[in-house]
Amino acid sequence: MIQILSLIKNKGDHEKSNILPIFMRSPWYESLGSQEAIQNIESPRVLSSHLQLHMFAKSYFKSKAKIVYTLRNPKDVVVSLFYFTKILKIYKAPEEFQEVLEDFIQGNALYGSWFDHVKGWMQMKDDSRFFFITYEELLQDLRGCVIRICKFLGQDLNDVQIDSVVKHSTFKSMAENVQTNWTKAPTDVMDQSKGSFLRKGVSGDWKNHFTVAQSEYFDKVYQEKMKDLNMNFFWEQSS
């Protein structure tokens, strides 16, 4: 999503967008180390955050700033986290998949519970400044999603510009680009000798990691925790 928004901001100009590594184009709002970079970014700024709604800056809710909220099948999120903990140095690498699964379900994660995160932000779903989309939709119809995001942001890109955004936002393109594949990340932050930040870029890889019992257990927890949301997400049709 950072890549998509960066390219939209630059009207599909890949060379202009590609000047900086992806983690410098969209600094993390909640990181102390990002505050200077945030002030120096040319408007309109693209900022990233994993904060839950109740932790987010109160000033946002009085502003015209817009939020693009990206969700993903939580089973795939667990798998992604399992591999991410192996390369991100602030984590102690888990001994087994079940350990990560249980921590995820219990909300023992860097930003707390995924379930609370989604339920919190979905309170904004009818706000004109809020747009949510799933990773699965991006994989299924990237161009259609880019067009929807452009409309939400009020960005009028022509077909050539949209094609450029799409071309340079695919997993294959980003994995081959040193400015987007995170290989430039500091080695004291990420040890990529133990894995790649951009690993597969697919949907449904959870089926290669969850046992039947783990899947049934997760489904039961999911249904209980999300029962009051009254929303159907993309992955619920194929879980």
MOPE-V843864 format. One record per residue. N is the residue number from 0. RES is the residue in one small letter. SS is DSSP state (H for helix, E for strand, C for the rest). NEAR is the number of other C-alpha atoms within 10 Angstrom. D_LAST is the distance of its C-alpha to the last C-alpha in Angstrom with 1 decimal. Layout:
BEGIN
n-><N,N>
res-><RES,RES>
ss-><SS,SS>
near-><NEAR,NEAR>
d_last-><D_LAST,D_LAST>
END
This chain:
BEGIN
n-><0,1,2,3,4,5,6,7,8,9,10,11,12,13,14,15,16,17,18,19,20,21,22,23,24,25,26,27,28,29,30,31,32,33,34,35,36,37,38,39,40,41,42,43,44,45,46,47,48,49,50,51,52,53,54,55,56,57,58,59,60,61,62,63,64,65,66,67,68,69,70,71,72,73,74,75,76,77,78,79,80,81,82,83,84,85,86,87,88,89,90,91,92,93,94,95,96,97,98,99,100,101,102,103,104,105,106,107,108,109,110,111,112,113,114,115,116,117,118,119,120,121,122,123,124,125,126,127,128,129,130,131,132,133,134,135,136,137,138,139,140,141,142,143,144,145,146,147,148,149,150,151,152,153,154,155,156,157,158,159,160,161,162,163,164,165,166,167,168,169,170,171,172,173,174,175,176,177,178,179,180,181,182,183,184,185,186,187,188,189,190,191,192,193,194,195,196,197,198,199,200,201,202,203,204,205,206,207,208,209,210,211,212,213,214,215,216,217,218,219,220,221,222,223,224,225,226,227,228,229,230,231,232,233,234,235,236,237,238>
res-><m,i,q,i,l,s,l,i,k,n,k,g,d,h,e,k,s,n,i,l,p,i,f,m,r,s,p,w,y,e,s,l,g,s,q,e,a,i,q,n,i,e,s,p,r,v,l,s,s,h,l,q,l,h,m,f,a,k,s,y,f,k,s,k,a,k,i,v,y,t,l,r,n,p,k,d,v,v,v,s,l,f,y,f,t,k,i,l,k,i,y,k,a,p,e,e,f,q,e,v,l,e,d,f,i,q,g,n,a,l,y,g,s,w,f,d,h,v,k,g,w,m,q,m,k,d,d,s,r,f,f,f,i,t,y,e,e,l,l,q,d,l,r,g,c,v,i,r,i,c,k,f,l,g,q,d,l,n,d,v,q,i,d,s,v,v,k,h,s,t,f,k,s,m,a,e,n,v,q,t,n,w,t,k,a,p,t,d,v,m,d,q,s,k,g,s,f,l,r,k,g,v,s,g,d,w,k,n,h,f,t,v,a,q,s,e,y,f,d,k,v,y,q,e,k,m,k,d,l,n,m,n,f,f,w,e,q,s,s>
ss-><C,H,H,H,H,H,H,H,H,C,C,C,C,H,H,H,H,C,C,C,C,H,H,H,H,C,C,E,C,C,C,H,H,H,H,H,H,H,H,H,C,C,C,C,C,C,C,E,C,C,C,C,H,H,H,C,C,H,H,H,H,H,C,C,C,C,E,E,E,E,E,C,C,H,H,H,H,H,H,H,H,H,H,H,H,H,H,E,C,C,C,C,C,C,C,C,H,H,H,H,H,H,H,H,H,H,C,C,C,C,C,C,C,H,H,H,H,H,H,H,H,H,H,H,C,C,C,C,C,E,E,E,E,E,H,H,H,H,H,H,C,H,H,H,H,H,H,H,H,H,H,H,H,C,C,C,C,C,H,H,H,H,H,H,H,H,H,C,C,C,H,H,H,H,H,H,C,C,C,C,C,C,C,C,C,C,C,C,C,E,C,H,H,H,C,C,C,C,C,C,C,C,C,C,H,H,H,H,C,C,C,H,H,H,H,H,H,H,H,H,H,H,H,H,H,H,C,C,C,C,C,C,C,H,H,H,H,C,C>
near-><15,18,22,24,24,24,24,26,21,16,20,25,17,19,10,13,21,18,11,13,18,21,17,16,23,22,22,20,19,16,10,8,11,15,13,10,14,18,10,9,15,9,8,9,17,19,18,19,14,15,17,17,17,10,9,14,12,10,9,12,11,8,9,10,13,16,19,17,18,14,17,16,18,17,24,18,17,22,20,18,17,21,19,21,17,21,21,20,14,11,11,10,15,13,10,9,15,16,11,21,21,14,14,22,20,14,16,14,13,10,11,17,17,19,17,15,17,17,18,14,16,18,12,15,12,9,10,11,17,17,19,14,18,16,18,19,16,17,15,11,11,19,18,14,18,22,20,14,19,18,12,16,18,9,13,13,19,11,11,11,18,22,15,18,28,23,18,20,25,16,18,14,14,18,20,11,15,15,19,24,21,19,18,14,19,10,13,9,11,22,17,18,9,12,15,18,20,17,13,12,13,12,18,15,15,19,14,8,16,19,12,10,9,14,16,12,12,18,15,11,15,15,10,10,14,15,10,9,12,7,10,9,13,15,17,10,7,6,12>
d_last-><23.5,26.8,27.8,26.9,28.9,31.7,32.1,32.1,34.7,36.8,36.4,34.7,37.5,35.8,39.1,39.6,36.0,36.2,39.3,37.5,34.7,31.4,31.6,35.1,34.2,32.0,33.2,31.2,32.6,32.6,34.3,38.0,38.5,37.2,39.5,42.3,40.0,38.5,42.0,42.9,40.1,41.3,40.1,37.6,35.9,32.3,31.4,28.3,27.1,24.5,26.3,24.9,26.4,29.1,30.3,30.6,34.1,35.6,37.6,34.5,34.3,37.9,37.5,36.4,34.0,30.5,27.2,24.3,21.2,18.4,14.9,12.1,8.6,10.2,8.8,10.5,13.3,14.0,14.5,16.6,18.6,19.2,21.0,22.5,24.3,26.0,27.8,28.4,31.6,31.2,28.5,29.4,27.3,25.1,26.1,22.6,18.9,18.8,21.4,19.3,16.3,18.7,20.5,17.5,16.7,20.4,20.9,23.3,22.8,25.3,24.5,23.2,20.0,17.1,16.4,20.0,20.2,17.7,19.1,22.5,22.3,20.6,24.0,25.3,23.1,26.1,28.6,29.9,30.0,26.2,23.6,19.9,17.7,14.4,14.6,12.2,14.9,17.6,16.4,16.1,19.4,21.4,24.6,23.4,22.0,25.4,27.3,25.4,26.1,29.7,30.2,28.9,31.3,34.1,34.5,36.0,35.3,36.5,34.6,36.1,35.1,31.5,31.4,32.6,30.0,27.2,29.0,29.4,26.0,24.0,22.7,25.4,28.1,27.3,27.1,30.5,32.1,33.7,33.7,29.9,28.7,30.0,32.5,35.2,33.7,36.4,36.4,37.0,33.7,31.5,32.2,30.6,32.3,29.4,26.7,26.0,24.8,23.2,21.3,19.0,17.8,14.6,10.9,8.5,11.4,9.7,9.3,13.1,13.7,11.8,13.4,11.9,13.9,12.8,9.0,10.2,12.7,10.6,8.4,12.0,13.5,11.1,11.8,15.4,16.0,14.5,15.8,18.9,17.7,17.3,15.2,12.0,10.5,9.4,5.9,5.4,6.1,3.8,0.0>
END
